[in-house]
């Protein structure tokens, strides 16, 4: 073989090898592009976030809302499921093990704030400074609604996004209150069309319900409530609104349960129990036991936190199913109760101010600025008017549209009861950017007209000037989110107080209950005083 021919063969083989090599590289780059660069423009790079969620099973699987957002912003979620029973414990385990999700949601309250603050000081979370939030107008607007934000900061730095409940226009009023059987009230002759009653009328009505066995079952009970609100809903907060935790009195912090006014509150609930106006099983009831009695037609007055969902889905619908021929709007109404005689709130409707947020979200400290920026852009869109429409109604063009005036027209199918059926494949938790506003409760087409009107009327009534609002404002946030050795160690002893009250109303006699309560307070005083002294030294 000639040298010339050999050279040609070598060149051909070399070119073929290079062709194969470049072809292989090209395919690898194509595959890499298909895997990591599914978006375009400023969202060309795809980000995957680890998060925790209550709705892990609904967050991604067959969820059109998730598909829409993931494509719009080129993101993906890896979800770690939590539930009410294990949420707090999983958060602790993740943080302690260094395995925290990049986006961590927790129920941040006064009792676990010291733990959160300690984690922040250890550098677990990424800071969210004002100048960062100012770049996102919708997030900035939500943040500016909050009073609590300033008090949750650690050493003046923000590490938690607090999800606004959007009730600033309604004094952040809670809907924890009584609802009652107004048809029963008419039967016993204690009925006011405006649904407003004195504290004394509340008790008289409950007593009449029981004595006249209005249900006709032989099992009529007067007053009951959701389990977590016992014992304070039953005569305690009405007679002594500042009974719980630590509160300011004459310029100094005191422990509410240890104040003299608490004795009359303990006696009040004891009277309710002994006289039979309080459902006899309330002290041992589970959360929803009283609700089941109310729905079945055996309980006349029921205390709960009344959202549109809890009213319509958990009360109205099952009530009408359990009581054929009886419409909820003819039988059930909100009950506005005025304070007891001889108290500052005597002529005022009693109400409770809730916190201005629900839940907090933190970001892992090692998350890159660019990755955080993408998440905040998603959030800012979700907090916009358009984003909220997608959150509430579903996908534009499929589940809703705008009319010529820019109003939302839902395209949901109609149910037999005349309400509309919300899509089941759009639910997304999205780690708590914002909670639903009262306006959504007033307008949600998935609920009946009666439900929406009642909720709107309640918000309106509880926003009036003649309402005595048990406050959760600056002073309460200041105490709740104070972190000191004694308060961090002991807290407010809430569980001990509730357990003791429950024990006394069941087992102590009316003659001995004052002494028994005072003995309990005396036994608690050495520890309590350490916290009280700490608060007065640091917060005054």
Secondary structure, DSSP 4 states (H G I P E B T S, - for coil): --HHHHHHHHHHHHHHHHHHHHHHHHHHHHHHHHHH--S-GGG-S-EEEEEEETTHHHHSTT-HHHHHHHHHHTEEEEEEE--TTTHHHHHHHHHHHT---SEEEE---HHHHHHHHHHHHTT-B----HHHHTTSHHHHHHHHT-STHHHH-BTTB---EEEE---GGGTTB--EEEEEEHHHHHHTT---TT-EE-HHHHHHHHHHHHHTTTTSSS--EEEEE-GGGTTTTTTHHHH-TT-SSEEEETTEEEEGGGSTHHHHHHHHHHHHHHHT-B-TTGGG--TTHHHHHHHHT-EEEEEEE--HHHHIIIIIHHHHHHSTT--HHHHEEEEEEBPPTTSTTTTSEEEEB--SEEEEEEEBTTS-HHHHHHHHHHHHHHTSHHHHHHHHH-SBTTTEEE-TTS-EEE-PEEPTTS-EE--SS----TT-SBPPPHHHHHH-TTS-HHHHHHHHHHHHHTTSTTEEEE--SHHHHHHHT---HHHHHHTT-HHHHHHHHHHHHHHS-TTTHHHHHHHHHHHHHHHHHHHHHHHHHHH-
